[in-house]
Amino acid sequence: MADTSGEGYLSIGEVLGLLLEEFPDVTISKIRFLESQGLISPERTPSGYRKFYDDDVELLRVILTEQRENFLPLRVIKNRLETGEIDPTGEHLRPDDDQLPPDPDAASPSHDSSSDADEYADPDPTPAEVPASAVSSHPAARHQPAPEPTRAEPTADVVEHDDAAADAPETDDDANEPAPAQLLPGVLLDRTELCAMIGMTDAELEQLESFGIVQRQEGAGGVAVYGDDAVEIAAPACAFLRAGVDARHLRTFRTAAEREASLYEQLVTPRFRQRNPEARAEALSQLRQLDALGSKLRSALTKHALSHHFRP
């Protein structure tokens, strides 16, 4: 049971702190996205703050568990919650996928994904406070230095952590530099959900698919679904489109990535063939190192190739 505050409810940052240990990949943006898709409906204070009660937290746990353990698209989870096939109290049923009802919106071309993207707009007037213990285990902490142990009292102009500010009102500047879209591994989105999460149009997704930049999977009933890799690829690819780069030119990145992957596989395949846990762990570690080295080398080479533009 969630430990609600003295006011009887939790802020979105406090909810994040409760969920991070069980669901390390969850973010404030993810919670807000679930709300935008109608899976959760936290109350609001008169000034616009979200109010999460025990039932809201338990519902979030059920949704995240269904995504992680059963790889269900959000559309399916929402349908099962509404029909009672999933019980938010924890005693939820898991019918077979071949019993899924048809999705009336799966092939609807008239759906305006921009309206879904608008749901990200948030009237909460101040940053959500995330517990310090939760911040240290958050995925974003892997890419940022740990906070100093002593510091002056923060002012209104200081935001101590990126995720702590995720529940603040969104401005035009925020829209220009959005937080990276994230999806729990194994979770599947349908086409509408992917567009809403990335903030792109169906036409943009179609361009990326036509040149093999984003690739779909076939889900239950033949419906196209997309995993966490599609989200990670689609976000920067869409940004390239909006920067004026034609989708066909993005094939250069795909081809280079495939060549790099082939090179790395040649180096680690002998270890994979040993078929023992130690060798596999070493191979995976070597793959990660090679991928990191490749990223650094690629960045350095690109910087060198463009350096003449920045010389005085």
C-alpha positions in Angstrom: 0.0 0.0 0.0 1.4 3.4 -0.9 2.4 5.7 2.0 0.3 8.8 1.2 1.4 12.2 2.6 -0.3 14.0 5.4 -2.6 15.5 2.9 -3.8 12.0 2.0 -2.3 11.9 -1.5 1.0 11.7 -3.3 2.6 13.9 -5.9 3.8 12.5 -9.2 7.4 12.6 -8.0 6.6 10.7 -4.9 4.7 8.1 -6.9 7.8 7.8 -9.2 9.9 7.2 -6.1 7.6 4.3 -5.0 7.7 2.6 -8.4 11.3 2.9 -9.3 12.6 0.0 -7.3 10.1 -2.4 -8.8 10.1 -0.7 -12.3 13.5 0.8 -12.9 12.7 2.1 -16.3 9.6 4.1 -15.4 9.8 7.9 -15.7 7.5 10.8 -15.0 7.0 11.2 -18.7 5.9 7.6 -18.9 3.3 8.2 -16.1 2.1 11.3 -17.9 1.8 9.3 -21.2 -0.3 6.6 -19.5 -2.6 9.4 -18.3 -2.8 10.9 -21.8 -3.9 7.5 -23.1 -6.7 7.3 -20.6 -5.3 4.4 -18.5 -5.0 6.5 -15.3 -7.0 9.5 -14.2 -5.5 11.2 -11.1 -7.4 14.0 -9.6 -6.1 17.5 -9.7 -5.9 20.2 -7.1 -7.4 23.6 -7.9 -4.0 24.9 -8.9 -3.4 21.9 -11.3 -1.3 19.5 -9.2 -1.9 15.7 -9.7 -3.2 13.9 -6.7 -2.4 10.2 -6.5 -4.2 8.0 -4.0 -3.5 4.4 -3.0 -5.8 3.1 -5.8 -4.0 5.2 -8.4 -0.7 3.8 -7.4 -1.9 0.2 -7.4 -3.5 0.7 -10.8 -0.1 2.0 -12.1 1.6 -1.1 -10.7 -0.9 -3.4 -12.5 -0.5 -1.6 -15.8 3.3 -1.7 -15.6 3.3 -5.3 -14.6 1.0 -6.3 -17.5 3.4 -4.5 -19.9 6.5 -6.1 -18.5 5.3 -9.6 -17.9 2.7 -10.1 -20.6 4.0 -7.7 -23.3 0.5 -6.2 -23.8 -0.1 -3.1 -25.9 -1.7 -0.2 -23.9 -4.8 -0.5 -26.0 -5.3 -4.1 -24.8 -4.6 -3.3 -21.2 -7.1 -0.4 -21.3 -9.7 -2.7 -22.8 -9.2 -5.4 -20.2 -9.4 -2.9 -17.4 -12.6 -1.5 -18.7 -14.1 -5.0 -19.1 -12.9 -6.2 -15.8 -10.6 -8.9 -17.3 -7.8 -7.2 -15.4 -8.6 -6.4 -11.8 -6.6 -3.4 -10.4 -6.8 -4.9 -6.9 -4.1 -7.4 -8.1 -6.2 -10.5 -8.7 -6.3 -9.9 -12.5 -7.1 -12.5 -15.1 -5.0 -13.0 -18.2 -7.1 -14.4 -21.1 -5.4 -15.8 -24.2 -4.4 -13.3 -26.9 -6.6 -15.1 -29.4 -9.6 -14.0 -27.4 -8.8 -10.3 -27.8 -11.7 -8.2 -29.1 -11.1 -6.4 -32.4 -9.6 -2.9 -32.3 -12.0 -0.4 -34.0 -9.3 2.3 -34.0 -6.3 0.2 -35.2 -6.7 1.1 -38.8 -8.4 4.5 -38.5 -6.6 6.9 -40.8 -8.6 9.9 -39.6 -7.2 9.9 -36.1 -5.3 13.1 -35.3 -2.1 12.1 -33.4 -1.4 15.7 -32.7 -4.3 15.8 -30.3 -2.7 13.0 -28.4 0.6 14.9 -28.3 -1.3 17.9 -26.9 -2.1 15.8 -23.8 1.5 16.2 -22.7 0.7 19.8 -21.9 0.7 20.0 -18.1 -0.8 22.8 -15.9 1.2 21.7 -12.8 2.9 25.0 -11.9 6.0 23.7 -10.1 8.4 20.8 -10.5 7.5 17.5 -8.9 9.9 16.6 -6.0 11.4 13.1 -6.5 12.8 11.5 -3.3 16.7 11.6 -3.3 16.8 7.8 -2.9 14.7 7.3 -6.0 16.9 9.7 -8.1 20.0 7.6 -7.4 18.4 4.5 -8.9 16.7 6.2 -11.8 17.9 5.4 -15.3 18.6 9.0 -16.0 21.1 9.0 -13.1 23.4 6.8 -15.2 24.1 9.7 -17.5 24.4 12.5 -15.0 26.9 13.2 -12.2 25.7 12.6 -8.7 24.5 15.8 -6.9 27.0 17.5 -4.5 26.5 16.4 -0.9 26.3 20.0 0.3 24.7 22.9 -1.6 23.1 26.2 -1.0 19.4 26.5 -0.7 17.8 26.3 -4.2 16.2 29.4 -5.6 13.2 29.6 -7.9 15.6 29.7 -10.9 17.3 26.4 -10.0 16.0 22.9 -11.0 18.0 20.2 -9.2 17.2 17.3 -11.5 15.8 16.9 -15.0 13.2 14.3 -13.9 12.2 16.4 -11.0 11.2 19.1 -13.5 9.3 16.8 -15.8 6.0 17.6 -14.2 6.5 21.4 -14.7 4.4 23.3 -17.2 5.7 22.8 -20.7 6.9 25.9 -22.7 8.0 26.4 -26.2 11.6 25.9 -25.1 10.7 22.5 -23.6 9.1 21.5 -26.8 12.2 22.2 -28.8 14.3 19.9 -26.5 11.9 17.1 -25.4 13.0 14.5 -22.9 13.9 11.2 -24.7 11.0 9.0 -25.3 11.3 5.8 -23.3 9.5 2.5 -23.2 9.8 -0.5 -21.0 11.6 -3.4 -22.7 9.1 -5.9 -24.1 6.2 -3.4 -24.2 4.4 -3.1 -27.5 2.6 0.0 -28.8 0.2 0.2 -31.7 0.6 2.8 -34.5 -1.4 5.5 -32.8 0.3 5.0 -29.5 3.8 5.2 -31.1 2.9 8.5 -32.9 1.5 9.9 -29.7 4.5 9.0 -27.6 7.0 10.4 -30.1 4.8 13.4 -31.0 5.0 12.6 -34.8 2.3 12.3 -37.4 1.2 9.1 -39.2 2.6 10.5 -42.4 6.1 10.9 -40.8 6.0 7.3 -39.5 5.0 6.1 -42.9 8.0 7.8 -44.5 10.3 6.2 -41.9 8.8 2.8 -42.5 9.0 3.1 -46.3 12.8 3.3 -46.1 13.2 0.7 -43.4 14.3 3.2 -40.7 11.5 2.1 -38.3 10.3 -1.5 -38.5 7.0 -2.9 -37.3 6.2 -6.2 -35.7 3.1 -8.2 -36.3 0.9 -8.5 -33.1 -2.2 -10.3 -32.2 -4.8 -10.4 -35.1 -2.1 -9.1 -37.5 -2.1 -5.6 -36.0 1.2 -3.7 -36.5 2.9 -3.1 -33.2 6.2 -1.4 -32.2 8.7 -2.1 -29.4 11.2 -0.1 -27.4 13.7 -0.2 -30.2 11.2 1.5 -32.6 10.6 4.3 -30.1 14.3 4.8 -29.6 14.9 5.0 -33.4 11.8 7.0 -34.3 12.4 9.9 -32.0 15.7 11.1 -33.5 14.6 10.0 -37.0 11.5 12.2 -36.8 13.7 15.1 -35.6 15.8 14.7 -38.7 12.7 14.8 -40.9 11.7 18.1 -39.3 15.2 19.4 -39.7 14.7 19.0 -43.5 16.5 15.7 -44.0 14.6 13.4 -46.4 13.8 10.0 -45.1 15.7 8.3 -47.9 18.9 9.9 -46.7 18.5 8.3 -43.3 19.3 5.0 -44.9 22.9 6.1 -44.6 22.6 5.7 -40.8 20.9 2.4 -41.1 23.5 1.0 -43.5 26.4 2.2 -41.3 24.8 0.7 -38.2 24.3 -2.6 -39.9 28.0 -2.7 -41.0 29.2 -1.8 -37.5 27.0 -4.6 -36.1 28.4 -7.1 -38.5 31.9 -6.1 -37.6 31.2 -6.5 -33.8 29.5 -9.8 -34.4 32.6 -11.2 -36.1 34.7 -10.3 -33.1 32.4 -11.8 -30.4 31.0 -14.9 -32.3 33.8 -17.2 -31.1 32.8 -16.6 -27.5 29.1 -17.1 -28.2 29.9 -20.4 -29.8 31.4 -21.7 -26.5 27.9 -22.0 -25.2 28.6 -21.4 -21.5 27.3 -18.6 -19.3 30.7 -17.1 -18.6 31.6 -16.8 -22.3 28.2 -15.4 -23.1 28.6 -12.7 -20.4 32.1 -11.8 -21.7 30.7 -11.6 -25.2 27.9 -9.3 -24.2 30.3 -7.1 -22.2 32.6 -6.9 -25.2 29.6 -5.9 -27.4 28.8 -3.1 -25.1 32.4 -1.9 -25.1 32.6 -2.0 -28.9 29.3 -0.2 -29.3 30.5 2.6 -26.9 33.8 2.8 -28.8 32.0 3.0 -32.1 29.8 5.8 -30.9 32.9 7.8 -29.7 34.8 7.2 -32.9 31.8 8.1 -35.1 31.3 11.3 -33.2 34.9 12.3 -33.3 35.2 11.6 -37.1 32.0 13.7 -37.8 33.3 16.5 -35.6 36.6 16.4 -37.5 34.9 16.4 -40.9 32.9 19.5 -39.9 35.7 21.3 -38.1 36.6 23.6 -41.0 33.2 25.3 -40.6 34.0 26.3 -37.1 37.5 27.7 -37.6 37.9 31.4 -37.4 
